[in-house]
Amino acid sequence: MRMTSRTIRTRRSPERDGTTPHSRTATRAAAAVAAGALALSLSACGGSDDGSSSGSTPDSDETASNVTLPKLDGTSLEVAAVWSGTEQANFKKVLQEFEKRTGAKVTFVPAQDPIINFIGSKVAGGQPPDIAMLPQPGAIKQAVDKGWAKPLGSEALKELGENYSQGWQDIGKVGGKQYGVYYKAANKSLIWYNNQVFENAGAKEPETWPELLDTAQTVFDSGVTPFSVGGSEGWTLTDWFENVYLSQAGPEKYDQLAKHEIKWTDPSVKDALTTLAQVWGKPDWIAGEANGALQTDFPASVTQVFTGGDQPKAAMVAAGDFAQVNIPKSMKVGTDAKVFPFPAVGDNGPVVSGGDAAVILEDSKGAQALATWLASPDAATIQAKLGGYLSPNKNVPNSAYPNPVQQKIAKALIDAGDDFRFDMSDQAPQAFGGTPGKGEWKILQDFLKNPEDVAGTQAKLEAEAAAAYGN
């Protein structure tokens, strides 16, 4: 579930992803995201932010109709994505509504990670899906460079123009042409926690890194392991690194490292790894210690924080807003399961985000219509109501999100406008930043096992980055 996905940005700093030029106005974004979404002292949250309510359900006939779609009886389409479990099931409901409106038949094709390799094998076999949900700007560019991706047509462009900020449109462009519809976004600068454990321990939500270490010690002293880490999926570890690095080194260094304009042997990387080691270097602070964490996938890393009564396997997990789909229904979000912003390591707290874009691989009337549908508020509203989902579509009613926590996260994303950037590993070439068992993912997994080897880790990161970036 990567989304994977992946960057929005520090509260109050300049910004932007390395794939498209952007003005350095991130100062406001940071503030909006941090102050809004991340005023997540959830016990204080009330109803929806705009005071409106939505009586319709995702499967009801009351689903809004704000987009014009053609009749596609007899048309068959395939959509490929790496999503599984609840996330996949919820997305299928969005596809079912498209089928209902158009008469088309849409099949979801489960893809392996990295999806760009999966797509390559399908193209080579002459059977590419009509649309692929790509989780990295770099993957979109690679699909364009290989001649796989097809530009969006006028109807999809119209929906994008009406529903998305310019920044979200720009990250789906390659060479000035629009190829991607960012259907899904993520705020990845959050730490979810078991409120009962915190209450029993007398722990409080931290705002700074030193306070996080104090909170972890307090929880540990109460008899509960502080952190759950889904280390079997390397992207969870890059998220830890990126939050620390963005806050500690600042946005300018972040942008430079994302483009490999500075080396991974830079002192700023040493500082971030050394800071990470303050948590990863304490085996008793991680559920199952390093070896156990490396056998824990992302869904399990969330679930084990919210099962086991007042003695779960861990008290906290650093995870994006999408973690909600893995929180047991017996635990009420905002009451039993709470969240706080990833603490500030430097002057400003980090806000890292990412997303998944729909990219057309087989151009047709049906594929263009499906891309248009995914760019509409109607489609996103269906999945928003189901939870565990965040849309960059500014015309999705805030009241569609099912709880106050999600409403605040969503509002902050929209309020940030163009002031955001993508997650660093998603900006990197796939070989370095997005391949299981290789590159940054594997090196950080090794670092989790041996967090004393800062210099060696830096050297490996730089060697792999230089090879992948070609500089």
ZIMOJO-V613788 format. One record per pair of residues at least 6 apart in sequence whose C-alpha atoms are under 8 Angstrom apart, sorted by the first residue. I is the first residue (numbers start at 0). J is the second residue. Records with the same first field share a line. If there is no record, write none. Layout:
I=J ; J
This chain:
0=81 ; 82 ; 83 ; 86 ; 297
1=134 ; 234
2=134 ; 184 ; 185 ; 353 ; 354 ; 355
3=134 ; 185 ; 234 ; 353 ; 354 ; 355
4=134 ; 135 ; 185 ; 353 ; 354 ; 355 ; 425
5=134 ; 135 ; 184 ; 185 ; 186 ; 187 ; 351 ; 352 ; 353 ; 354 ; 421 ; 422 ; 423 ; 425
6=16 ; 185 ; 186 ; 187 ; 350 ; 351 ; 352 ; 353 ; 419 ; 420 ; 421 ; 422 ; 423
7=29 ; 186 ; 350 ; 351 ; 352 ; 353 ; 418 ; 419 ; 420 ; 421 ; 422
8=14 ; 15 ; 25 ; 28 ; 29 ; 245 ; 250 ; 349 ; 350 ; 351 ; 352 ; 418 ; 419 ; 420 ; 421
9=25 ; 26 ; 28 ; 29 ; 30 ; 33 ; 245 ; 246 ; 249 ; 250 ; 347 ; 348 ; 349 ; 350 ; 351
10=26 ; 27 ; 28 ; 29 ; 30 ; 31 ; 32 ; 33 ; 34 ; 347 ; 348 ; 349 ; 350
11=25 ; 26 ; 27 ; 28 ; 29 ; 30 ; 347
12=24 ; 25 ; 26 ; 27 ; 28 ; 29 ; 249 ; 250 ; 347
13=23 ; 24 ; 25 ; 26 ; 250 ; 251
14=21 ; 22 ; 23 ; 24 ; 25 ; 26 ; 250 ; 251 ; 254 ; 418 ; 419 ; 420
15=21 ; 22 ; 23 ; 25 ; 254 ; 418 ; 419 ; 420 ; 421
16=254 ; 257 ; 419 ; 420 ; 421 ; 422 ; 423 ; 426
17=254 ; 257 ; 258 ; 426
18=136 ; 137 ; 170 ; 426
19=169 ; 170 ; 172
21=166
24=418
25=418 ; 419
26=418
27=415 ; 418
28=414 ; 415 ; 416 ; 417 ; 418 ; 419
29=350 ; 415 ; 418 ; 419
31=411 ; 412 ; 414 ; 415
32=350 ; 408 ; 411 ; 412 ; 414 ; 415
33=340 ; 348 ; 349 ; 350 ; 411
34=411
35=407 ; 408 ; 410 ; 411
36=407 ; 408 ; 409 ; 410 ; 411 ; 412
37=339 ; 340 ; 407 ; 408 ; 411
38=339 ; 340 ; 407
39=338 ; 339 ; 340 ; 404 ; 407
40=337 ; 338 ; 339
41=333 ; 334 ; 337 ; 338 ; 403 ; 404
42=333 ; 334 ; 337
44=333 ; 403 ; 404
45=403
46=402 ; 403
47=397 ; 398 ; 402 ; 403 ; 406
48=397 ; 398 ; 403 ; 406 ; 407 ; 410
49=397 ; 398
50=398
51=398
52=398 ; 399
53=398 ; 399
55=61 ; 62
56=62 ; 381 ; 384
57=92 ; 381 ; 382 ; 384 ; 385
58=92
62=377 ; 381
63=377
64=377
65=375 ; 376 ; 377
66=158 ; 372 ; 375 ; 377
68=100 ; 101 ; 368 ; 371 ; 372
69=101 ; 368
70=100 ; 101 ; 102 ; 103
71=101 ; 102 ; 103 ; 365
72=101 ; 102 ; 103
73=102 ; 103 ; 104
74=102 ; 103 ; 104 ; 365
75=103 ; 104 ; 105 ; 106 ; 365
76=103 ; 104 ; 105 ; 106 ; 128 ; 129 ; 365 ; 366
77=105 ; 106 ; 107 ; 108 ; 128 ; 129 ; 130
78=105 ; 106 ; 107 ; 108 ; 128 ; 129 ; 130 ; 131 ; 132
79=107 ; 108 ; 109 ; 110 ; 128 ; 130 ; 131 ; 132
80=107 ; 108 ; 109 ; 110 ; 114 ; 131 ; 132 ; 133
81=109 ; 110 ; 111 ; 112 ; 114 ; 132
82=109 ; 110
83=109
85=324
86=324 ; 387
89=382 ; 385
90=382
91=107
92=381 ; 382
93=378 ; 379 ; 381 ; 382
94=105
95=105
96=378
97=103 ; 369 ; 372
98=104 ; 105
103=365
108=128
110=117
111=117
112=434 ; 435
113=429 ; 433 ; 434 ; 435
114=133
115=133 ; 138 ; 142
118=127 ; 128 ; 131
121=127 ; 128
122=147
127=360 ; 361
128=360 ; 361
129=359 ; 360 ; 361 ; 362 ; 366
130=357 ; 358 ; 359 ; 360 ; 361 ; 366 ; 370
131=356 ; 357 ; 358 ; 359 ; 360
132=355 ; 356 ; 357 ; 358
133=139 ; 355 ; 356 ; 357 ; 358
134=353 ; 354 ; 355 ; 356 ; 425
135=354 ; 355 ; 356 ; 425 ; 426
136=170 ; 171 ; 425 ; 426
137=425 ; 426 ; 427 ; 428 ; 429
138=428 ; 429
139=148 ; 171 ; 173 ; 178 ; 179 ; 358
140=173
142=148
143=149 ; 173
147=360
148=178 ; 358 ; 359 ; 360 ; 361
149=178 ; 358 ; 359 ; 360 ; 361 ; 362
150=176 ; 177 ; 178 ; 359
151=177 ; 178 ; 179 ; 359 ; 367 ; 370
152=367
154=367 ; 368 ; 371
155=367 ; 368 ; 370 ; 371 ; 372 ; 374
156=177 ; 371
158=371 ; 374 ; 375
159=168 ; 180 ; 374 ; 375
160=168
162=374 ; 375 ; 376 ; 392 ; 393 ; 394
163=391 ; 392 ; 393
164=393 ; 416 ; 417
165=417
166=416 ; 417 ; 418 ; 419
167=181 ; 391 ; 417
168=177 ; 179 ; 180 ; 181
169=177
170=179
171=177 ; 178 ; 179 ; 180 ; 181 ; 356
172=178 ; 179
178=358 ; 359
179=356 ; 357 ; 358 ; 359
180=356 ; 357 ; 358 ; 370 ; 373 ; 374
181=354 ; 355 ; 356 ; 357 ; 374 ; 391
182=354 ; 355 ; 356 ; 357 ; 373 ; 374 ; 379 ; 390 ; 391 ; 392
183=354 ; 355 ; 356 ; 388 ; 389 ; 390 ; 391
184=352 ; 353 ; 354 ; 355 ; 388 ; 389 ; 390 ; 391
185=319 ; 320 ; 321 ; 352 ; 353 ; 354 ; 388 ; 389 ; 390
186=319 ; 320 ; 350 ; 351 ; 352 ; 353 ; 408 ; 412
187=238 ; 318 ; 319 ; 320 ; 350 ; 351 ; 352 ; 353
188=242 ; 317 ; 318 ; 319 ; 340 ; 341 ; 349 ; 350 ; 351 ; 352
189=317 ; 318 ; 319 ; 320 ; 338 ; 339 ; 340 ; 341
190=315 ; 316 ; 317 ; 318 ; 319 ; 338 ; 339 ; 340 ; 341
191=315 ; 316 ; 317 ; 318 ; 336 ; 337 ; 338 ; 339
192=304 ; 314 ; 315 ; 316 ; 336 ; 337 ; 338
193=304 ; 305 ; 314 ; 315 ; 335 ; 336 ; 337
194=334 ; 335 ; 336 ; 337
195=309 ; 335
196=218 ; 223 ; 309 ; 310 ; 314
197=203 ; 218 ; 314
199=221
200=217 ; 218 ; 220 ; 221
201=217
202=214 ; 217 ; 218
203=214
204=211 ; 214 ; 339
205=211 ; 214 ; 339 ; 342
206=340 ; 341 ; 342 ; 343
207=342 ; 343 ; 344 ; 348
208=342 ; 343 ; 344
209=344
211=342
212=278
215=225 ; 226 ; 284
216=225
218=224 ; 225 ; 314
219=225 ; 284
223=310 ; 311 ; 312 ; 313 ; 314
224=283 ; 284 ; 285 ; 286 ; 312 ; 313 ; 314
225=284 ; 285 ; 286 ; 313 ; 314 ; 315
226=284 ; 285 ; 286 ; 313 ; 314 ; 315 ; 316
227=285 ; 286 ; 292 ; 300 ; 301 ; 303 ; 304 ; 312 ; 313 ; 314 ; 315 ; 316 ; 317
228=235 ; 285 ; 286 ; 292 ; 293 ; 295 ; 297 ; 300 ; 316 ; 317
229=235 ; 292 ; 293 ; 294 ; 295 ; 296 ; 297 ; 298 ; 299 ; 300
230=236 ; 292 ; 293 ; 294 ; 295 ; 296 ; 297 ; 444
231=292 ; 293 ; 294 ; 295 ; 296 ; 297 ; 444
232=293 ; 295 ; 296 ; 297 ; 435 ; 440
233=435 ; 436 ; 439 ; 440 ; 441 ; 443 ; 444
234=424 ; 433 ; 440
235=297 ; 318
236=440 ; 443 ; 444
237=424 ; 439 ; 440 ; 443
238=351 ; 422
239=275 ; 317
240=271 ; 272 ; 275
241=351 ; 422 ; 423
242=341 ; 349 ; 350 ; 351
243=271 ; 274 ; 275 ; 343 ; 344 ; 349
244=253 ; 267 ; 268 ; 271
245=252 ; 253 ; 349
246=343 ; 344 ; 345 ; 346 ; 347 ; 348 ; 349
247=271 ; 343 ; 344 ; 345 ; 346
248=267 ; 271 ; 345
249=345
252=261 ; 267
253=423
255=261
256=262 ; 263
257=423 ; 424 ; 426 ; 427
258=426 ; 427
259=464 ; 465 ; 468
262=461
263=457 ; 458 ; 460 ; 461 ; 464
264=454 ; 457 ; 458 ; 460 ; 461
268=457
269=453 ; 454 ; 457
272=450 ; 453
273=453
276=450 ; 451
278=284
279=285 ; 289 ; 447 ; 450
280=447 ; 449 ; 450 ; 451
282=288 ; 289
285=292 ; 313
286=292 ; 312 ; 313
289=447 ; 448
290=448
293=444
298=322 ; 325
299=325
300=316
301=316 ; 318 ; 322 ; 325 ; 326
302=325 ; 326 ; 327
303=311 ; 312 ; 313
304=311 ; 312 ; 313 ; 314 ; 315 ; 316
305=311 ; 326 ; 327 ; 330 ; 336
306=312 ; 327
317=341
320=387 ; 388 ; 389 ; 405 ; 408
321=387 ; 388 ; 389
322=387
323=332 ; 386 ; 387
324=386 ; 387
326=336
330=336
332=402 ; 404
333=402 ; 403 ; 404
340=348
341=348 ; 349 ; 350
342=348 ; 349
343=349
351=420 ; 421 ; 422
352=419 ; 420 ; 421 ; 422
353=420 ; 421 ; 422 ; 425
354=421
357=370 ; 373
358=370
359=366 ; 367 ; 370
372=378
373=379
374=392
375=392
376=392 ; 393 ; 394 ; 395
377=395
379=390 ; 392 ; 395
380=395 ; 396 ; 399
382=388
383=389 ; 390 ; 399 ; 400 ; 401
384=399 ; 400 ; 401
385=400 ; 401
386=400 ; 401 ; 405
387=405
389=405 ; 409
390=409
391=412 ; 413
392=413
393=413
397=406 ; 409 ; 410
398=406
400=406 ; 409
423=432
424=431 ; 432 ; 433 ; 439
425=432 ; 433
426=432
427=433 ; 468
428=467 ; 468
430=437 ; 438 ; 467
431=437 ; 438 ; 439 ; 440 ; 463 ; 464 ; 467
432=438 ; 439 ; 440
433=439 ; 440
434=440
435=441
438=460 ; 463 ; 464
439=460 ; 463
442=456 ; 459 ; 460
443=456
446=452 ; 453 ; 456
